[in-house]
Amino acid sequence: MIVDFPHSEPDGYYYEYEEFKHNVVRIWLCNNRKFDYNLGASTKTVWGFYNSKRNKYYAPINVKTVGKEVDIKSTRNYTAMSVKQTPLEAAFG
């Protein structure tokens, strides 16, 4: 699977990796907490996608659509999607 994935799992979460397409892995961020609305199953969201042939990461548009390429250094352990910051937030970031 993904050997060089740099993020560590946030507290209460874990990552799952599944083949999405040939050479593309979908990375899920799964929550360990149990919720009544889904009969106690873990909830999950798409962290992003990884193309093993190109060794590149991509932000998700949704669970079925690969978005734009991202620099792994600018992603966080919760998502590959970029966050737009105001200049004041960037100054403290």
N, C-alpha and C positions, 0 to 999 in steps of 0.2 A: 504493500500500500504506500502511503505517503511517509517516507522516512524523514524528510526534512521539514515537516510541519512544525513551525517554531512556537506556536501558542500552547500554553498549558491550560488545562481545563479549569474554568472558573469553579468556585466552591458550589457544590450542589448540581453540577452539570457534568456531562461527558460527551465525547465526540463519537459519531458513527460515520463510517465511510462505506459508500456503496457505488458500484459501477453504474454510471448514468448512461454513457455511450462508450463506444470503443475509445480508449485512451483518456476518457473523462470520468473523474470521480466526483460524486456529490458528497459534500461534507455537511453532516447534520450536527447541530448543537442540541443536545437532549437534556431536559430537566429531570432530576431525580424525584421531585415532589409528586405526590399522587393527587389527582383532582377527581372530584365526584362526577363532573360532566362527561368524562370519557372512561368511566368505570375503573379508575385507578391506573390506567396506562400512563406511561411517561409521555410528556408533550415534547415536541421537537420543532425546530425551525432550521431553515437552510442557512448555514454559515456562508457557504460559497461553493465554488467548483475548482477543480484542479485538473489541468491537462498534463498527463504524465509524459507524453511525447515531447511537448514543448517546455515542460518544467515551469509552467505559468499558472497563476491563480487568477480567478475571475469572480467578480461580485455577482450575486444573483439578481435577476429581475423578479423572478418568482421561483417556485420549486421545479418548474419545467423549463425554464429559460435561463441560459448563461448570459451574463451581462458583459460589461467591459473588463478588460484586463486591469489588474491592480498590482501595485508594488506591495509585496507581502510585508514589508517593513512599515507600511502606512495602515495596516489593518490591525484590528483588535481581536481579542480572544472571543468576543461575542458575535462579531460579524465582519465580513469582508467589505461591506458597503462603506463608502466614505461618508464622513460627517462634515457638513459645511459649518465652519466656525465663523463667528464674527471676529473682527480684528482684536477686540478686547479678549475674547476667549482664546484666541491664538497666542496672545501675549502671555497668558498664564498657563498655556498648555504644554 
